[in-house]
Amino acid sequence: MIRALAEGDPDLRVEGIGGPNMAGAGTAILESIERLSTIGLSEAVRTVPRHVALLRRVRRLFAERRYDLAILIDYPGFHMRVAAAARRVGIPVLYYIAPQLWAWGGWRVRSVRRNVQSLAVVLPFEEQFFRSRGVPAEFVGHPLLDSAPLPNGESARRVLGISQDATVLGLLPGSRRQEVERLWPRFRDAATRLRNVVGNLEILVAGVPGGEYPQGDDAGIRNANTREVLAVADAVICKSGTATLEAALAGTPMVIGYTMSPFTYQVARHMVRVRQIGLVNLLAGRRVAPELIQHDVTAEKLANAAGRLLDGSSVAAREQRAAFVEIRQRLGAPGAGARVADIARRLAA
């Protein structure tokens, strides 16, 4: 989106909260997103002082009226407060990747309607959800469709030293420390169980720089990047979130597992209104991939579910791949960033 905006305006200046990819696109970084990121309610408490200080700084910058437009991307707990601050000084707001109010927190629609001039949504059902509640919304397609193609599977196997006749299980425990700490031991132990029953099984973890995956080497689990894992895996055990869409677009059958802190889980049980948590299942409107949540995320259950998918000719694997074709069609066309940039130009004019 930033690059698309810059193509139409060589004098554009962008300041923001983000990471190295945003900086590489020409953004002057006000605050590193890594210092703010967290998951869960109890964990978020630790970052409250940093968020409060940053919000004060953003309000001061808004008061100086140095911006023609505020573009908020996901992260609703913080960004809804930023949207309110922008409205108070007359700065229009474009929200890209909308708060998932269709899942929980529907009462916050009033705040979105009051503070946001336009929503650019990435899931097809979100457009009608927000429009029916008086919020201008436009489905722009999903940004994952603009990702570079995955490496060729055979070539990736050669690079990774995996024989063409090996069965490959991928593990995607996430990138945030809390996610990895909770999910990795269960994913690892599930993979170990499968190694004992599936012949010639190779296991890869989609590791992130600086991530720790205890006893992975002892279990014969090797690191690779996410794109390599999805290119070669016959099936993956995957955390809930965007990674499920990445696997679906790669055509890789999956089992979804996710855990939260006990406090966050108890709150979520009473607030979440959707029956599925995996994006692939939400988009399909049915349970396409198995979901194991909280106490059900055990090595035994994960291994049993993944074991049925490692054989690509199995009914379970074939049904998932067929559903993935349907999901891909529902995600729209490539070019989400350019379409959001067009909305931004209209609002800033």
C-alpha positions as CSV (number, residue, x, y, z in Angstrom):
1,M,0.0,0.0,0.0
2,I,2.8,2.4,0.9
3,R,4.6,1.7,-2.3
4,A,1.4,2.1,-4.3
5,L,0.9,5.5,-2.7
6,A,4.4,6.6,-3.4
7,E,4.1,5.7,-7.1
8,G,1.3,8.3,-7.4
9,D,3.0,11.0,-5.2
10,P,6.8,11.3,-5.2
11,D,6.6,13.9,-2.5
12,L,4.6,11.6,-0.1
13,R,5.9,11.4,3.5
14,V,4.8,8.5,5.6
15,E,5.3,8.2,9.3
16,G,4.2,5.2,11.3
17,I,4.4,2.5,13.8
18,G,5.9,-0.6,12.2
19,G,8.8,-2.8,11.5
20,P,11.6,-3.2,9.0
21,N,9.4,-3.9,6.0
22,M,7.5,-0.6,6.5
23,A,10.8,1.1,6.9
24,G,12.0,-0.5,3.7
25,A,9.0,0.9,1.9
26,G,10.0,4.4,2.9
27,T,8.2,4.9,6.2
28,A,9.8,7.0,9.0
29,I,9.3,4.7,11.9
30,L,8.0,6.4,15.1
31,E,7.9,3.3,17.2
32,S,8.9,-0.3,16.6
33,I,6.0,-2.7,16.5
34,E,8.1,-5.4,18.1
35,R,8.0,-3.4,21.4
36,L,4.2,-3.4,21.4
37,S,3.2,-6.8,20.1
38,T,1.6,-9.3,22.4
39,I,-1.3,-11.8,22.5
40,G,-3.9,-12.4,25.2
41,L,-5.5,-10.1,27.7
42,S,-3.3,-10.9,30.7
43,E,-0.1,-10.6,28.6
44,A,-1.2,-7.3,27.2
45,V,-1.1,-5.7,30.6
46,R,2.7,-5.6,30.5
47,T,2.8,-3.4,27.4
48,V,0.2,-0.9,28.7
49,P,2.7,1.8,29.8
50,R,4.4,1.7,26.3
51,H,1.0,2.0,24.6
52,V,-0.1,4.9,26.8
53,A,3.1,6.8,26.1
54,L,2.9,6.2,22.4
55,L,-0.8,7.2,22.3
56,R,0.2,10.5,24.0
57,R,2.9,11.0,21.4
58,V,0.5,10.3,18.5
59,R,-2.1,12.8,20.0
60,R,0.6,15.5,20.1
61,L,1.5,14.8,16.5
62,F,-2.1,14.9,15.5
63,A,-2.6,18.2,17.3
64,E,0.2,19.7,15.2
65,R,-2.0,18.9,12.2
66,R,1.0,17.4,10.3
67,Y,-1.1,14.6,8.7
68,D,-3.6,14.6,5.8
69,L,-4.7,11.1,6.6
70,A,-4.4,8.4,9.3
71,I,-4.2,4.9,8.0
72,L,-4.8,2.3,10.7
73,I,-3.9,-1.4,10.1
74,D,-5.4,-4.1,12.3
75,Y,-4.5,-3.9,16.0
76,P,-7.9,-2.5,17.2
77,G,-7.2,-2.2,20.9
78,F,-4.8,0.6,20.3
79,H,-6.0,1.9,16.9
80,M,-9.6,2.6,17.9
81,R,-8.1,5.1,20.4
82,V,-5.9,6.5,17.7
83,A,-9.0,6.9,15.4
84,A,-10.8,8.8,18.1
85,A,-7.8,11.1,18.5
86,A,-7.7,11.8,14.8
87,R,-11.4,12.6,14.6
88,R,-11.1,15.2,17.4
89,V,-8.6,17.2,15.3
90,G,-10.3,16.6,11.9
91,I,-7.9,14.1,10.4
92,P,-9.7,11.5,8.2
93,V,-9.2,7.9,9.1
94,L,-8.9,4.9,6.8
95,Y,-8.9,1.5,8.6
96,Y,-7.3,-1.3,6.7
97,I,-8.0,-4.8,7.9
98,A,-11.0,-4.2,10.1
99,P,-11.5,-5.1,13.7
100,Q,-13.1,-8.6,13.8
101,L,-16.3,-7.3,15.3
102,W,-18.3,-10.0,13.6
103,A,-16.5,-12.4,15.9
104,W,-16.7,-10.5,19.2
105,G,-17.1,-7.0,20.5
106,G,-19.9,-6.1,18.2
107,W,-20.9,-3.1,20.4
108,R,-17.7,-1.4,19.2
109,V,-19.3,-0.8,15.8
110,R,-20.6,2.5,17.1
111,S,-17.0,3.7,17.7
112,V,-16.0,2.6,14.2
113,R,-19.0,4.4,12.7
114,R,-18.2,7.6,14.7
115,N,-14.4,7.7,14.1
116,V,-13.6,6.0,10.8
117,Q,-14.4,7.5,7.4
118,S,-13.7,4.3,5.4
119,L,-12.9,0.6,6.1
120,A,-10.9,-1.5,3.7
121,V,-11.7,-5.1,4.5
122,V,-9.9,-8.2,3.5
123,L,-12.5,-10.9,4.1
124,P,-15.5,-10.9,1.7
125,F,-18.3,-11.2,4.3
126,E,-17.0,-8.2,6.3
127,E,-18.2,-5.7,3.7
128,Q,-21.9,-6.5,4.2
129,F,-21.4,-6.8,7.9
130,F,-20.1,-3.3,8.3
131,R,-22.3,-1.6,5.6
132,S,-25.4,-3.0,7.2
133,R,-24.4,-1.2,10.4
134,G,-23.8,2.2,8.7
135,V,-20.0,1.9,8.3
136,P,-18.6,2.7,4.8
137,A,-16.7,-0.5,3.9
138,E,-15.0,-1.8,0.7
139,F,-13.7,-5.3,0.1
140,V,-10.3,-4.9,-1.4
141,G,-9.2,-8.5,-1.6
142,H,-6.6,-10.2,0.7
143,P,-3.0,-9.0,0.7
144,L,-1.7,-12.6,0.8
145,L,-2.7,-12.9,-2.9
146,D,0.1,-10.5,-3.7
147,S,2.7,-12.7,-2.1
148,A,5.4,-14.1,-4.4
149,P,4.7,-17.7,-5.6
150,L,6.1,-20.4,-3.4
151,P,9.3,-22.2,-4.4
152,N,8.8,-25.2,-6.6
153,G,8.3,-28.2,-4.3
154,E,10.8,-30.5,-5.9
155,S,13.5,-27.7,-6.0
156,A,12.8,-26.8,-2.3
157,R,13.2,-30.5,-1.3
158,R,16.6,-30.6,-3.0
159,V,17.7,-27.4,-1.3
160,L,16.6,-28.7,2.1
161,G,18.1,-32.2,1.4
162,I,14.8,-34.0,1.6
163,S,14.3,-37.0,-0.7
164,Q,11.4,-36.8,-3.2
165,D,9.8,-39.9,-1.8
166,A,9.8,-38.7,1.9
167,T,6.6,-37.7,3.6
168,V,7.0,-34.2,5.1
169,L,5.1,-32.7,8.1
170,G,5.3,-29.0,8.7
171,L,4.9,-27.3,12.1
172,L,3.8,-23.6,12.2
173,P,3.6,-22.6,15.9
174,G,3.6,-18.9,15.1
175,S,6.0,-16.0,15.5
176,R,5.2,-14.4,18.8
177,R,7.0,-15.6,21.9
178,Q,3.8,-16.4,23.8
179,E,2.4,-18.4,20.9
180,V,5.6,-20.4,20.5
181,E,6.0,-21.1,24.2
182,R,2.4,-22.6,24.5
183,L,2.2,-24.4,21.1
184,W,5.7,-25.6,20.4
185,P,5.9,-28.4,23.0
186,R,2.6,-29.8,21.9
187,F,3.4,-29.5,18.2
188,R,6.8,-31.1,18.7
189,D,5.5,-34.0,20.7
190,A,2.7,-34.6,18.1
191,A,5.4,-34.8,15.4
192,T,7.5,-37.2,17.5
193,R,4.4,-39.5,17.8
194,L,3.9,-39.4,14.1
195,R,7.6,-40.2,13.4
196,N,7.1,-43.5,15.3
197,V,4.2,-44.6,13.0
198,V,4.9,-42.9,9.6
199,G,7.9,-44.3,7.7
200,N,10.4,-41.9,6.1
201,L,8.9,-38.9,7.8
202,E,10.7,-35.6,7.6
203,I,9.6,-32.8,10.1
204,L,10.2,-29.1,9.5
205,V,9.3,-26.2,11.8
206,A,8.7,-22.8,10.3
207,G,11.1,-21.0,12.6
208,V,11.5,-17.3,12.9
209,P,14.8,-15.5,13.6
210,G,15.6,-15.5,17.3
211,G,12.8,-18.0,18.0
212,E,13.5,-20.9,20.4
213,Y,12.3,-24.4,19.8
214,P,13.5,-26.5,22.7
215,Q,14.4,-30.1,22.0
216,G,13.6,-29.8,18.3
217,D,17.1,-31.0,17.3
218,D,16.7,-34.0,19.7
219,A,13.4,-34.9,17.9
220,G,15.1,-34.6,14.5
221,I,13.1,-31.5,13.6
222,R,14.8,-29.1,11.3
223,N,14.2,-25.3,10.8
224,A,13.1,-23.8,7.5
225,N,11.2,-20.6,6.6
226,T,7.4,-20.7,6.2
227,R,7.5,-20.6,2.4
228,E,9.8,-23.6,2.3
229,V,7.7,-25.5,4.7
230,L,4.5,-24.9,2.8
231,A,6.2,-25.7,-0.5
232,V,7.3,-29.2,0.6
233,A,4.9,-30.3,3.3
234,D,2.3,-32.9,2.7
235,A,0.4,-31.6,5.8
236,V,1.0,-29.0,8.5
237,I,0.0,-28.5,12.2
238,C,-0.7,-24.8,12.2
239,K,-1.6,-22.2,14.7
240,S,-4.8,-20.2,14.2
241,G,-4.5,-17.0,12.2
242,T,-3.3,-15.8,8.9
243,A,-1.0,-18.9,8.7
244,T,-4.1,-21.0,7.9
245,L,-4.8,-18.9,4.8
246,E,-1.2,-19.2,3.8
247,A,-1.5,-23.0,4.0
248,A,-4.8,-23.0,2.1
249,L,-3.4,-20.9,-0.7
250,A,-0.5,-23.3,-0.9
251,G,-2.9,-26.2,-1.1
252,T,-1.4,-27.8,2.1
253,P,-3.9,-29.7,4.3
254,M,-3.8,-28.6,7.9
255,V,-4.8,-29.2,11.5
256,I,-5.4,-26.0,13.5
257,G,-4.3,-25.7,17.1
258,Y,-4.5,-22.8,19.4
259,T,-4.1,-22.1,23.2
260,M,-4.5,-18.9,25.3
261,S,-3.8,-18.1,28.9
262,P,-6.5,-19.5,31.2
263,F,-7.9,-16.0,31.9
264,T,-8.0,-15.0,28.2
265,Y,-9.7,-18.3,27.3
266,Q,-12.4,-17.9,29.9
267,V,-13.2,-14.3,28.7
268,A,-13.2,-15.5,25.1
269,R,-15.6,-18.3,25.8
270,H,-18.2,-15.8,26.8
271,M,-17.5,-13.2,24.2
272,V,-16.7,-14.9,20.9
273,R,-19.8,-15.4,18.7
274,V,-18.4,-17.5,15.9
275,R,-18.3,-21.3,15.9
276,Q,-15.0,-21.6,14.1
277,I,-11.7,-19.8,14.8
278,G,-9.7,-20.8,11.7
279,L,-9.9,-18.3,8.9
280,V,-10.2,-21.2,6.4
281,N,-13.2,-22.5,8.2
282,L,-14.8,-19.0,8.6
283,L,-14.3,-18.4,4.8
284,A,-15.7,-21.8,3.9
285,G,-18.6,-21.4,6.2
286,R,-18.0,-24.9,7.6
287,R,-15.4,-27.0,9.4
288,V,-12.9,-27.7,6.6
289,A,-9.8,-28.2,8.8
290,P,-9.9,-29.8,12.2
291,E,-9.7,-27.3,15.1
292,L,-8.2,-28.1,18.5
293,I,-8.5,-25.4,21.1
294,Q,-7.1,-25.0,24.6
295,H,-7.3,-28.3,26.5
296,D,-7.8,-30.3,23.3
297,V,-4.4,-29.2,22.0
298,T,-2.6,-32.4,23.0
299,A,0.1,-34.3,21.2
300,E,-2.2,-37.3,20.8
301,K,-5.1,-35.4,19.3
302,L,-2.8,-33.3,17.0
303,A,-1.0,-36.4,15.8
304,N,-4.2,-38.3,15.1
305,A,-5.7,-35.5,13.1
306,A,-2.5,-34.8,11.2
307,G,-1.8,-38.4,10.5
308,R,-5.0,-38.6,8.4
309,L,-3.7,-35.8,6.2
310,L,-0.2,-37.0,5.5
311,D,-1.4,-39.4,2.8
312,G,-2.3,-37.0,0.0
313,S,-4.8,-39.5,-1.5
314,S,-6.8,-39.8,1.7
315,V,-10.4,-38.5,1.7
316,A,-9.6,-36.0,4.4
317,A,-6.7,-34.5,2.4
318,R,-8.6,-34.4,-0.8
319,E,-11.6,-32.7,0.8
320,Q,-9.4,-30.0,2.2
321,R,-7.7,-29.3,-1.1
322,A,-11.0,-29.0,-2.8
323,A,-12.2,-26.5,-0.2
324,F,-9.1,-24.5,-0.6
325,V,-9.9,-23.8,-4.3
326,E,-13.3,-22.4,-3.2
327,I,-11.6,-20.3,-0.5
328,R,-9.1,-18.9,-3.0
329,Q,-11.9,-17.7,-5.2
330,R,-13.6,-16.0,-2.3
331,L,-10.5,-13.9,-1.4
332,G,-10.9,-11.7,-4.5
333,A,-8.1,-10.7,-6.9
334,P,-4.5,-9.6,-6.3
335,G,-3.8,-5.9,-5.9
336,A,-5.2,-5.2,-2.4
337,G,-2.5,-2.6,-1.6
338,A,-3.2,-0.6,-4.8
339,R,-6.9,-0.6,-4.1
340,V,-6.3,0.7,-0.5
341,A,-4.0,3.3,-1.9
342,D,-6.8,4.5,-4.2
343,I,-9.2,4.8,-1.2
344,A,-6.5,6.7,0.7
345,R,-6.0,9.2,-2.1
346,R,-9.8,9.9,-2.2
347,L,-9.9,10.5,1.5
348,A,-6.8,12.8,1.6
349,A,-7.9,14.9,-1.4
